[in-house]
Amino acid sequence: MALTAAVKEELSRLDVKKSSVRKAEVSALLRFAGGLHIISGRIVIEAEVDTAATARRLRVAIAEMYGHQSEIVVVSGGGLRRGSRYVVRVVRDGESLARQSGLLDGRGRPVRGLPSAVVNGSAADAEAVWRGAFLAHGSLTEPGRSSALEVTCPGPEAALALVGAARRLDITAKARDVRGIDRVVIRDGDTIGALLVRMGAHDTFLVWEERRMRKEVRATANRLANFDDANLRRSAQAAVAAGARVERALEILGEDVPEHLKYAGALRVAHKQASLDELGRLADPPLTKDAIAGRIRRLLAMADKKAKDLGIPGTESNVTFDMLDG
């Protein structure tokens, strides 16, 4: 769960200026972490989160955006729960905050999904919805076969609203009912990385990508153990094919390519049959093979995205049958 804690710590420090975006985050956080309670005839709002930083962020936002005071109650862990939980509670102005944040509609009825103003908001609002939902009940597992970014939802309507927010960001997420608990799950590694960036967890994204790359390299190394001559020949062919793709990528991007990616691409083109490890040693200053692989992968992804936007052939168009079967 170290990655989950890293994402939440980073998101809790993210500075957001636009009021509509902050309100969208608060609405999502209250919806996914909280609930409406009636105590002594009054509506009380409680939002339970797992980090003190998230609780402080929510409390400050409630005060600055809506003018209401709240308290933080620390609940010690016990039984199956490890670690303390933090409950942000609004008692005095609970009903007023519930209406302002969209937990109640105009007729005073509880909103089961997300407020229409948030659902129909901007892309920045959609990012804020995911940020709030993740801070409330999100998790991120280590990259690998079972990697996933997941949010536990208070109901199917909230899950569908979160899926809709992802769709507005061109991100595919799926709502699932797992043993009676509604969840929204993303398993594709590239999609997880894209969402981390959209939410604002840039530093954690870099850690995620590094670990993901390391896993891929290790898996490749395991598969290549006891390589015979035929496999070595196919490996060289793959390197040549990669060089051809890089050539096409540099052609597509032109002057738009970042210098460090251009340098890695030039190395691949100049030494088409070299391994990633050899390319790293040829660099000045030397680079690890993980760094070379990451730069080349980002170069190809950037070029393929631009090619798709322009409606022109991507990097695969430069790979010939002879390269793969020669």
C-alpha positions in Angstrom: 0.0 0.0 0.0 3.0 2.3 -0.1 2.0 3.7 -3.5 -1.5 4.4 -2.3 -0.1 6.5 0.6 2.3 8.3 -1.8 -0.6 9.3 -4.1 -2.7 10.5 -1.3 0.1 12.5 0.3 0.9 14.1 -3.0 -2.7 14.9 -3.8 -3.2 16.4 -0.3 -0.5 18.9 -1.1 -1.7 19.9 -4.5 -2.5 23.6 -4.8 -5.8 24.3 -6.6 -6.8 27.9 -7.2 -10.1 27.7 -9.2 -13.1 27.6 -6.9 -15.3 25.4 -9.1 -12.5 22.8 -9.2 -12.1 22.9 -5.4 -15.9 22.6 -5.0 -15.9 19.5 -7.3 -13.2 17.9 -5.2 -15.0 18.6 -2.0 -18.3 17.3 -3.4 -16.6 14.0 -4.5 -14.7 13.7 -1.2 -17.8 14.1 0.9 -19.8 11.8 -1.3 -17.2 9.0 -1.4 -15.9 9.3 2.2 -18.9 10.6 4.1 -22.5 10.3 4.8 -25.5 12.3 6.0 -26.6 11.5 9.6 -29.6 12.9 11.5 -28.6 13.5 15.2 -31.1 15.1 17.5 -33.2 16.2 14.5 -30.2 17.9 12.8 -28.3 16.8 9.7 -24.7 16.1 10.5 -22.0 15.5 7.8 -19.2 13.1 8.5 -16.4 12.2 6.1 -14.0 9.4 7.2 -10.5 9.4 5.5 -7.3 7.5 6.2 -4.8 10.2 6.3 -4.5 13.3 8.5 -3.3 15.4 5.5 -6.5 14.6 3.6 -8.6 15.5 6.6 -6.8 18.8 7.0 -7.3 19.5 3.2 -11.0 18.8 3.4 -11.4 20.9 6.6 -9.7 23.9 5.0 -11.7 23.6 1.8 -15.0 23.5 3.7 -14.0 26.6 5.6 -12.7 28.6 2.6 -15.3 27.5 0.0 -18.4 27.4 2.1 -17.6 29.3 5.3 -18.5 26.4 7.6 -16.4 25.2 10.6 -15.7 21.5 11.1 -13.9 19.3 13.6 -11.5 16.4 13.1 -12.0 13.3 15.2 -9.3 10.7 15.3 -10.5 7.1 15.5 -7.8 4.6 16.6 -7.4 1.4 14.6 -8.5 -1.9 16.0 -9.5 -5.4 14.9 -9.1 -5.7 11.1 -8.4 -2.0 10.7 -4.8 -0.9 11.0 -3.8 2.6 11.7 -6.0 5.6 12.7 -8.9 7.0 10.7 -9.8 10.7 10.6 -13.4 11.9 10.6 -14.2 15.4 9.4 -17.5 16.4 11.1 -19.8 19.3 10.4 -22.5 19.6 13.0 -23.8 23.2 13.2 -24.2 23.9 9.5 -24.6 20.3 8.3 -27.7 20.8 6.2 -26.5 24.0 4.7 -23.2 22.4 3.6 -25.1 19.3 2.3 -27.1 21.6 0.0 -24.1 23.7 -1.1 -21.9 20.7 -1.9 -24.7 18.8 -3.6 -25.2 16.0 -1.1 -28.9 17.2 -1.0 -30.8 18.3 -4.1 -33.1 21.3 -4.3 -36.0 19.4 -2.6 -33.8 18.3 0.2 -33.4 14.7 -1.0 -30.1 12.9 -0.8 -28.2 12.8 -4.1 -27.2 9.2 -4.9 -24.6 9.9 -7.6 -22.8 13.2 -7.9 -24.3 16.7 -8.3 -25.4 17.7 -11.8 -23.2 20.8 -11.7 -20.2 18.5 -11.1 -21.2 15.9 -13.6 -21.6 18.5 -16.3 -18.5 20.5 -15.3 -15.2 21.0 -17.1 -12.4 18.5 -17.6 -10.6 20.1 -14.6 -13.8 19.4 -12.6 -13.7 15.7 -13.7 -10.0 15.5 -12.6 -11.1 17.0 -9.2 -13.8 14.4 -8.9 -11.3 11.6 -9.3 -8.9 13.4 -6.9 -11.6 13.6 -4.3 -12.8 10.0 -4.8 -9.3 8.6 -4.6 -8.5 10.6 -1.5 -11.7 9.2 0.0 -11.5 5.6 -0.9 -8.8 4.9 -3.5 -6.0 2.5 -3.8 -3.1 1.8 -6.1 -1.3 -1.5 -6.2 2.2 -2.2 -7.4 2.7 -2.5 -11.2 2.5 -6.1 -12.5 0.0 -8.6 -13.7 -2.5 -7.7 -11.0 -1.9 -4.0 -10.9 -4.9 -1.8 -10.4 -6.1 1.7 -9.5 -9.4 1.2 -7.6 -12.0 3.4 -5.9 -14.6 1.9 -3.5 -17.9 3.7 -4.1 -20.9 4.3 -1.8 -23.3 2.9 -4.4 -23.8 2.1 -8.0 -24.9 5.6 -9.0 -21.7 7.1 -7.6 -19.7 4.4 -9.4 -21.4 5.2 -12.7 -20.8 9.0 -12.1 -17.1 8.3 -11.5 -16.9 6.2 -14.7 -18.5 9.1 -16.6 -15.9 11.5 -15.2 -13.2 9.2 -16.4 -14.8 9.1 -19.9 -14.7 12.9 -20.1 -10.9 12.6 -19.6 -10.6 9.9 -22.3 -9.9 7.3 -19.7 -11.5 3.9 -19.6 -12.7 2.8 -16.2 -15.1 -0.1 -15.3 -17.7 -0.3 -12.5 -17.8 -3.6 -10.8 -19.9 -5.1 -8.0 -17.4 -7.2 -5.9 -19.2 -9.2 -3.1 -21.9 -6.5 -2.8 -19.4 -3.6 -2.8 -19.4 -1.2 -5.7 -15.9 -0.4 -7.1 -14.5 1.4 -10.1 -11.3 -0.3 -11.4 -8.6 0.6 -13.9 -6.1 -2.2 -14.7 -4.3 -1.0 -17.9 -0.8 0.3 -16.9 -0.8 3.2 -19.5 -4.3 4.2 -18.4 -3.3 4.2 -14.7 -0.3 6.4 -15.5 -2.5 8.8 -17.5 -5.0 9.1 -14.6 -2.3 9.7 -12.0 -1.0 12.6 -14.1 -4.6 14.0 -14.6 -5.3 13.9 -10.9 -2.0 15.7 -10.1 0.1 12.9 -8.7 3.1 13.6 -11.1 5.8 12.5 -8.7 4.1 9.2 -7.9 3.5 8.6 -11.6 7.3 8.7 -12.1 7.8 6.2 -9.4 5.0 4.0 -10.8 6.6 4.1 -14.3 10.0 3.3 -13.0 8.7 0.3 -11.1 6.6 -0.8 -14.0 9.6 -0.6 -16.4 11.7 -2.5 -13.9 9.1 -5.3 -13.8 8.9 -5.4 -17.6 12.7 -5.6 -17.9 12.9 -8.3 -15.3 10.2 -10.3 -17.0 11.9 -9.9 -20.3 15.2 -11.0 -18.7 13.5 -14.1 -17.3 12.0 -15.0 -20.6 15.4 -14.6 -22.4 17.2 -16.8 -20.0 18.9 -19.7 -21.8 18.5 -18.0 -25.1 19.4 -20.1 -28.1 20.8 -18.8 -31.4 17.4 -18.5 -33.0 16.1 -16.4 -30.1 19.2 -14.2 -30.3 18.5 -13.7 -34.0 14.9 -12.7 -33.3 16.1 -10.3 -30.6 18.4 -8.6 -33.1 15.5 -8.4 -35.5 13.4 -6.8 -32.9 16.1 -4.2 -32.2 16.2 -3.4 -35.9 12.4 -3.1 -36.0 12.6 -0.8 -33.0 15.1 1.3 -34.8 12.8 1.6 -37.8 10.0 2.7 -35.5 12.2 5.3 -33.9 13.2 6.6 -37.3 9.5 7.1 -38.1 8.8 8.6 -34.7 11.5 11.3 -35.2 10.1 12.0 -38.7 6.6 12.4 -37.3 7.6 14.7 -34.4 10.1 16.8 -36.2 11.1 19.7 -34.0 8.5 18.9 -31.4 10.5 16.1 -29.8 12.1 16.8 -26.4 15.9 16.8 -26.5 16.5 13.9 -24.1 14.0 11.7 -26.1 15.6 12.7 -29.4 19.1 11.7 -28.0 17.9 8.3 -27.0 16.2 7.9 -30.4 19.3 8.9 -32.2 21.3 6.2 -30.3 18.7 3.6 -31.3 18.9 4.6 -34.9 22.7 4.7 -35.0 23.1 1.3 -33.3 20.1 -0.7 -34.6 21.3 -4.1 -33.4 22.6 -3.1 -30.0 20.9 -4.1 -26.8 19.4 -1.6 -24.4 22.3 -2.2 -22.1 24.8 -1.5 -24.8 22.9 1.7 -25.8 23.1 2.9 -22.3 26.9 2.4 -22.2 27.2 4.2 -25.5 25.4 7.3 -24.1 27.3 10.3 -22.9 27.0 10.4 -19.9 26.1 6.7 -19.6 22.5 5.7 -18.9 20.9 2.6 -17.4 19.1 0.3 -19.8 15.9 1.2 -17.9 16.4 4.9 -18.6 17.0 4.2 -22.3 14.0 1.9 -22.6 11.8 4.4 -20.9 12.8 7.3 -23.2 12.4 5.3 -26.3 9.0 4.1 -25.1 7.9 7.7 -24.4 9.2 8.8 -27.8 7.2 6.1 -29.6 4.0 6.8 -27.6 4.3 10.5 -28.3 4.8 10.0 -32.0 1.9 7.5 -32.3 -0.4 9.9 -30.5 0.5 12.7 -32.9 0.2 10.4 -35.9 -3.3 9.4 -34.7 -4.3 13.1 -34.2 -3.0 13.9 -37.7 -4.5 10.9 -39.3 -1.2 9.7 -40.7 0.6 6.3 -40.4 2.2 5.7 -37.0 5.6 4.2 -36.1 4.6 0.6 -36.9 4.3 1.6 -40.6 8.1 1.7 -40.8 8.4 -2.0 -39.8 8.7 -4.4 -42.7 8.0 -8.1 -42.9 11.7 -8.8 -43.4 12.6 -7.1 -40.1 10.3 -9.5 -38.3 10.8 -12.7 -40.2 14.2 -12.2 -41.9 
